[in-house]
Amino acid sequence: MIKILFLAVLAVGALANAPLVPDTASVYITPVSAAGFRYTGDASHPSIVETFRRSIATIAGLPCDVLLSTHPGTVRMDEKLSRRLKGEADSFVDDKACRAYAETGTRALDARIAGEK
């Protein structure tokens, strides 16, 4: 059986007064936000770095064979579709997709944190 994961990416802090609830059931993986927002926290909110790290670990551990995202470039959708159209029936199947996506998220979060120092 093929397992499919569809990720809808949430931009944390995208709204000026968006509430941050670090221990909710939401899964965050892409550190995208409004200008001036700090993932490491500031006077208006605590750090949400550990929430992101837990989310990334959750994604890395998911058993998925096909990863779809609202941002096709992050999962190489065009490349996979092109291969499919050329006859590669399983071009979307990749049992390491969640782990690779999580690794990308880790690199992006680490870069974001470094930029906040």
C-alpha atoms as an extended CHARMM CRD file, in Angstrom:
* protein
*
       117  EXT
         1         1  MET       CA              0.0000000000        0.0000000000        0.0000000000  PROA      1               0.0000000000
         2         2  ILE       CA              1.3240000000        3.4650000000       -0.9060000000  PROA      2               0.0000000000
         3         3  LYS       CA              1.1640000000        6.1050000000        1.8170000000  PROA      3               0.0000000000
         4         4  ILE       CA              0.5530000000        9.6920000000        0.6810000000  PROA      4               0.0000000000
         5         5  LEU       CA              1.2620000000       12.7690000000        2.7940000000  PROA      5               0.0000000000
         6         6  PHE       CA             -0.1210000000       16.1600000000        1.8210000000  PROA      6               0.0000000000
         7         7  LEU       CA              1.4360000000       19.1090000000        3.6350000000  PROA      7               0.0000000000
         8         8  ALA       CA             -0.1820000000       22.5010000000        3.8690000000  PROA      8               0.0000000000
         9         9  VAL       CA              2.5110000000       24.9230000000        4.9760000000  PROA      9               0.0000000000
        10        10  LEU       CA              1.6150000000       27.4270000000        7.6740000000  PROA      10              0.0000000000
        11        11  ALA       CA              3.4790000000       30.7190000000        7.8010000000  PROA      11              0.0000000000
        12        12  VAL       CA              3.9120000000       31.3400000000       11.5210000000  PROA      12              0.0000000000
        13        13  GLY       CA              3.4510000000       34.8900000000       12.6650000000  PROA      13              0.0000000000
        14        14  ALA       CA              2.2960000000       35.9520000000        9.2240000000  PROA      14              0.0000000000
        15        15  LEU       CA             -0.3890000000       38.1270000000       10.7520000000  PROA      15              0.0000000000
        16        16  ALA       CA              0.6770000000       41.0470000000       12.9060000000  PROA      16              0.0000000000
        17        17  ASN       CA             -0.8370000000       39.7190000000       16.1400000000  PROA      17              0.0000000000
        18        18  ALA       CA             -1.0210000000       36.0090000000       15.3590000000  PROA      18              0.0000000000
        19        19  PRO       CA             -1.1460000000       33.9850000000       18.5750000000  PROA      19              0.0000000000
        20        20  LEU       CA              1.6210000000       31.4360000000       18.9720000000  PROA      20              0.0000000000
        21        21  VAL       CA              0.7990000000       28.2810000000       20.8320000000  PROA      21              0.0000000000
        22        22  PRO       CA              3.9950000000       26.1940000000       20.9010000000  PROA      22              0.0000000000
        23        23  ASP       CA              2.4000000000       23.0150000000       22.2950000000  PROA      23              0.0000000000
        24        24  THR       CA             -0.5310000000       22.6290000000       19.8960000000  PROA      24              0.0000000000
        25        25  ALA       CA             -0.9840000000       19.6780000000       17.5700000000  PROA      25              0.0000000000
        26        26  SER       CA              0.0370000000       21.7130000000       14.5180000000  PROA      26              0.0000000000
        27        27  VAL       CA              3.0740000000       20.6200000000       12.5490000000  PROA      27              0.0000000000
        28        28  TYR       CA              5.4280000000       23.3590000000       11.3840000000  PROA      28              0.0000000000
        29        29  ILE       CA              8.3160000000       22.7460000000        9.0320000000  PROA      29              0.0000000000
        30        30  THR       CA              8.9470000000       25.8410000000        6.9130000000  PROA      30              0.0000000000
        31        31  PRO       CA             10.3080000000       28.8810000000        8.7780000000  PROA      31              0.0000000000
        32        32  VAL       CA              8.4580000000       31.5520000000        6.8170000000  PROA      32              0.0000000000
        33        33  SER       CA              7.0750000000       34.5810000000        8.6330000000  PROA      33              0.0000000000
        34        34  ALA       CA              6.2620000000       38.2470000000        8.6330000000  PROA      34              0.0000000000
        35        35  ALA       CA              9.2020000000       40.6440000000        8.5740000000  PROA      35              0.0000000000
        36        36  GLY       CA             10.6820000000       41.1290000000       12.0370000000  PROA      36              0.0000000000
        37        37  PHE       CA              9.2780000000       37.9120000000       13.4870000000  PROA      37              0.0000000000
        38        38  ARG       CA             11.8720000000       35.9980000000       15.5310000000  PROA      38              0.0000000000
        39        39  TYR       CA             11.6380000000       32.2270000000       15.8790000000  PROA      39              0.0000000000
        40        40  THR       CA             14.0520000000       32.4580000000       18.7960000000  PROA      40              0.0000000000
        41        41  GLY       CA             11.5640000000       34.6590000000       20.6460000000  PROA      41              0.0000000000
        42        42  ASP       CA             11.4760000000       38.2380000000       21.8330000000  PROA      42              0.0000000000
        43        43  ALA       CA              9.5620000000       40.3870000000       24.3200000000  PROA      43              0.0000000000
        44        44  SER       CA              6.2370000000       39.5990000000       22.6030000000  PROA      44              0.0000000000
        45        45  HSD       CA              6.5220000000       35.7870000000       22.4380000000  PROA      45              0.0000000000
        46        46  PRO       CA              8.6880000000       32.8520000000       23.5540000000  PROA      46              0.0000000000
        47        47  SER       CA             10.9720000000       30.8690000000       21.2770000000  PROA      47              0.0000000000
        48        48  ILE       CA              9.2310000000       28.3690000000       19.0400000000  PROA      48              0.0000000000
        49        49  VAL       CA             12.4340000000       26.7010000000       17.8620000000  PROA      49              0.0000000000
        50        50  GLU       CA             11.7990000000       23.4880000000       19.8150000000  PROA      50              0.0000000000
        51        51  THR       CA              8.2450000000       23.3140000000       18.4430000000  PROA      51              0.0000000000
        52        52  PHE       CA              9.6970000000       23.4720000000       14.9380000000  PROA      52              0.0000000000
        53        53  ARG       CA             12.3120000000       20.8390000000       15.7520000000  PROA      53              0.0000000000
        54        54  ARG       CA              9.6260000000       18.4710000000       17.1080000000  PROA      54              0.0000000000
        55        55  SER       CA              7.5410000000       19.0740000000       13.9820000000  PROA      55              0.0000000000
        56        56  ILE       CA             10.4720000000       18.3720000000       11.7040000000  PROA      56              0.0000000000
        57        57  ALA       CA             11.2230000000       15.1570000000       13.6040000000  PROA      57              0.0000000000
        58        58  THR       CA              7.5610000000       14.1470000000       13.2290000000  PROA      58              0.0000000000
        59        59  ILE       CA              7.6830000000       14.6710000000        9.4620000000  PROA      59              0.0000000000
        60        60  ALA       CA             10.9870000000       12.7670000000        9.2170000000  PROA      60              0.0000000000
        61        61  GLY       CA              9.4530000000        9.7860000000       10.9900000000  PROA      61              0.0000000000
        62        62  LEU       CA              6.2580000000        9.5710000000        8.9500000000  PROA      62              0.0000000000
        63        63  PRO       CA              5.8420000000        6.5840000000        6.6660000000  PROA      63              0.0000000000
        64        64  CYS       CA              5.1110000000        8.2390000000        3.3350000000  PROA      64              0.0000000000
        65        65  ASP       CA              5.7930000000        7.0760000000       -0.1830000000  PROA      65              0.0000000000
        66        66  VAL       CA              4.3390000000       10.0800000000       -2.0120000000  PROA      66              0.0000000000
        67        67  LEU       CA              4.8100000000       13.5980000000       -0.6460000000  PROA      67              0.0000000000
        68        68  LEU       CA              2.6400000000       16.4180000000       -1.9910000000  PROA      68              0.0000000000
        69        69  SER       CA              2.8080000000       20.0320000000       -0.8840000000  PROA      69              0.0000000000
        70        70  THR       CA              1.0420000000       23.3100000000       -1.4950000000  PROA      70              0.0000000000
        71        71  HSD       CA              4.4640000000       24.5100000000       -2.6840000000  PROA      71              0.0000000000
        72        72  PRO       CA              5.3060000000       22.1350000000       -5.5660000000  PROA      72              0.0000000000
        73        73  GLY       CA              8.9160000000       23.2770000000       -5.8170000000  PROA      73              0.0000000000
        74        74  THR       CA              9.6900000000       22.0360000000       -2.3320000000  PROA      74              0.0000000000
        75        75  VAL       CA              8.8870000000       18.4630000000       -3.3470000000  PROA      75              0.0000000000
        76        76  ARG       CA             10.1690000000       18.6690000000       -6.9620000000  PROA      76              0.0000000000
        77        77  MET       CA              6.6420000000       18.2400000000       -8.3470000000  PROA      77              0.0000000000
        78        78  ASP       CA              7.4910000000       19.5140000000      -11.8620000000  PROA      78              0.0000000000
        79        79  GLU       CA             10.4170000000       17.1100000000      -12.1720000000  PROA      79              0.0000000000
        80        80  LYS       CA              8.3010000000       14.1680000000      -11.0180000000  PROA      80              0.0000000000
        81        81  LEU       CA              5.4210000000       15.0810000000      -13.3310000000  PROA      81              0.0000000000
        82        82  SER       CA              7.7870000000       15.4110000000      -16.2710000000  PROA      82              0.0000000000
        83        83  ARG       CA              9.1990000000       11.9530000000      -15.5590000000  PROA      83              0.0000000000
        84        84  ARG       CA              5.6500000000       10.5810000000      -15.2470000000  PROA      84              0.0000000000
        85        85  LEU       CA              4.6500000000       12.0770000000      -18.5860000000  PROA      85              0.0000000000
        86        86  LYS       CA              7.6890000000       10.4040000000      -20.1520000000  PROA      86              0.0000000000
        87        87  GLY       CA              6.4000000000        7.0170000000      -18.9810000000  PROA      87              0.0000000000
        88        88  GLU       CA              7.9330000000        6.5490000000      -15.5320000000  PROA      88              0.0000000000
        89        89  ALA       CA              4.8700000000        5.1490000000      -13.7450000000  PROA      89              0.0000000000
        90        90  ASP       CA              6.2950000000        5.4900000000      -10.2170000000  PROA      90              0.0000000000
        91        91  SER       CA              7.9180000000        8.9150000000      -10.5830000000  PROA      91              0.0000000000
        92        92  PHE       CA              6.0820000000       10.2550000000       -7.5160000000  PROA      92              0.0000000000
        93        93  VAL       CA              6.9740000000        7.2930000000       -5.2990000000  PROA      93              0.0000000000
        94        94  ASP       CA              9.8780000000        7.9650000000       -2.9400000000  PROA      94              0.0000000000
        95        95  ASP       CA              9.9800000000        6.2030000000        0.4190000000  PROA      95              0.0000000000
        96        96  LYS       CA             12.5890000000        8.7280000000        1.6370000000  PROA      96              0.0000000000
        97        97  ALA       CA             10.4960000000       11.7940000000        0.7070000000  PROA      97              0.0000000000
        98        98  CYS       CA              9.4560000000       12.7390000000        4.2450000000  PROA      98              0.0000000000
        99        99  ARG       CA             12.9850000000       12.3950000000        5.5800000000  PROA      99              0.0000000000
       100       100  ALA       CA             14.4050000000       14.5220000000        2.7390000000  PROA      100             0.0000000000
       101       101  TYR       CA             11.7040000000       17.1590000000        3.2440000000  PROA      101             0.0000000000
       102       102  ALA       CA             12.5230000000       17.2410000000        6.9550000000  PROA      102             0.0000000000
       103       103  GLU       CA             16.2370000000       17.6440000000        6.2380000000  PROA      103             0.0000000000
       104       104  THR       CA             15.4230000000       20.6330000000        4.0290000000  PROA      104             0.0000000000
       105       105  GLY       CA             13.2890000000       22.0650000000        6.8420000000  PROA      105             0.0000000000
       106       106  THR       CA             16.1240000000       21.5990000000        9.3340000000  PROA      106             0.0000000000
       107       107  ARG       CA             18.5880000000       23.4430000000        7.0920000000  PROA      107             0.0000000000
       108       108  ALA       CA             16.1060000000       26.3010000000        6.5750000000  PROA      108             0.0000000000
       109       109  LEU       CA             15.3880000000       26.5820000000       10.2960000000  PROA      109             0.0000000000
       110       110  ASP       CA             19.0880000000       26.5050000000       11.1940000000  PROA      110             0.0000000000
       111       111  ALA       CA             19.7680000000       29.2700000000        8.6510000000  PROA      111             0.0000000000
       112       112  ARG       CA             16.8670000000       31.3160000000        9.9980000000  PROA      112             0.0000000000
       113       113  ILE       CA             18.1080000000       30.9540000000       13.6050000000  PROA      113             0.0000000000
       114       114  ALA       CA             21.6400000000       31.9030000000       12.5660000000  PROA      114             0.0000000000
       115       115  GLY       CA             20.2500000000       35.0070000000       10.8940000000  PROA      115             0.0000000000
       116       116  GLU       CA             18.4740000000       36.0410000000       14.0980000000  PROA      116             0.0000000000
       117       117  LYS       CA             21.7140000000       36.1800000000       16.1290000000  PROA      117             0.0000000000
